[in-house]
Amino acid sequence: MKYIIHGATGAQGSPLFQKLRKTGKNAIAAVRDPNTLEGAPAIAVDLSSVDSLVAAYADAEGAFVHLPLGPEDVRLQYARNISEAIEVARPKRVIISTSGWKLDVPGDESALPTLVREVEKTGVSMAVIAPQLYLENLLLPITIEPVKSENILRYPLRSDYPVSWCSHLDIADVAAGLFTNTSVTGIVGVGQLPAVTAHELAAAFSNHFGRKVVFESLQPEEFGKLLAPLFGEGAAAEVVAGYKSKGQTTDSAIDTGTSAQRLLGIVPRTVEQWLSEIGI
């Protein structure tokens, strides 16, 4: 039985790939160049090629999918190619990660909802992992360095804004659980409950580092200016738009009824547990 893992060399896919391999599962990395994974099983996949995707998914017990960043028209074509390949190859189980992007926008014809909708039409068993914000975002140099040097956690959220934070390690735990428990379908929220405010986030950093860390709210535009040199103007603009959108809402909390806690019995790491586990 093989499990195809998209992005097995990246932030989301790598922890899942490693977790499955450690537990004896036949996890196979779906990557452009298999030579980038020395000593690990990999298959060449081009998201612009339906044939390459069909070859990867054929006879698969499961596939973990998430769309890469990029121009929306390209992402939309990738979504259609993936869903077409799933229709043809019919893996037994598909797990899609939203990567934190929203699905519940009426009439949205963008890449992510298109992918979910089209895969659902195939009738293949499917679950959708829906995180809110990743703790790994806080490891960006523009965020973690001021924590270390100034004891200030700067981020583009209101100080009282609750977030169901999760880590990529939590995504791996939930995805592995969903491969095992195929009775769970539909949306599965991943993140802390109750949701954590920015002040509580800073308090967790204080406890971990053993010194007072305070939270300082940034405007999304300020954050974007800091982010642009790292990821480019286009990607920074998308991030700014996302945080502006969050600023119009009351929280970024997952729904208890569709949470991994309730559906799978998987509780995500606390902020302090995560900080300790990654060894920062």
HELIX and SHEET records of a PDB file:
HELIX    1   1 GLY A   13  LYS A   22  1                                  10    
HELIX    2   2 PRO A   34  THR A   36  5                                   3    
HELIX    3   3 VAL A   50  TYR A   57  1                                   8    
HELIX    4   4 GLU A   72  ALA A   89  1                                  18    
HELIX    5   5 ALA A  111  THR A  122  1                                  12    
HELIX    6   6 LEU A  135  LEU A  139  5                                   5    
HELIX    7   7 PRO A  141  GLU A  150  1                                  10    
HELIX    8   8 HIS A  168  THR A  180  1                                  13    
HELIX    9   9 ALA A  198  PHE A  209  1                                  12    
HELIX   10  10 PRO A  220  PHE A  231  1                                  12    
HELIX   11  11 GLU A  233  GLY A  247  1                                  15    
HELIX   12  12 THR A  256  THR A  258  5                                   3    
HELIX   13  13 ALA A  260  LEU A  264  1                                   5    
HELIX   14  14 VAL A  271  ILE A  278  1                                   8    
SHEET    1   A 7 ALA A  42  ALA A  44  0                                        
SHEET    2   A 7 ASN A  26  VAL A  31  1                                        
SHEET    3   A 7 LYS A   2  HIS A   6  1                                        
SHEET    4   A 7 ALA A  60  VAL A  65  1                                        
SHEET    5   A 7 ARG A  93  SER A  97  1                                        
SHEET    6   A 7 SER A 125  PRO A 131  1                                        
SHEET    7   A 7 GLY A 186  VAL A 190  1                                        
SHEET    1   B 2 LEU A 133  TYR A 134  0                                        
SHEET    2   B 2 TRP A 165  CYS A 166  1                                        
SHEET    1   C 2 ILE A 152  TYR A 155  0                                        
SHEET    2   C 2 VAL A 214  SER A 217  1                                        
END                                                                             
